[in-house]
């Protein structure tokens, strides 16, 4: 669950999101759109935050991908060999990269 980090003041129900919150929301929306369950998407986002915290604050970092290796879903650094592989047991589910 993504919780706004900027506290609203005054009356009303306005919610303010930081840049980091917006990156998290976009990442979660993307992971859900590729068909991942909420739990897997949440865990993937948490792993990405641990591995690449700069991505959420400055927008800079490495490229990552989610790969099904026939037995489990793995979160790995982008690897062109895996993407271009003829191995039918490998399936890339999502690419996660900093903004250009």
Secondary structure, DSSP 8 states (H G I E B T S, - for coil): -----B---SSS---B--HHHHHHHHHHHHHHHTT--HHHHHHHHHHHHHH-HHHHHTS----EEEEE-SS-EEEEE--HHHHT---TT-EEEEEE----
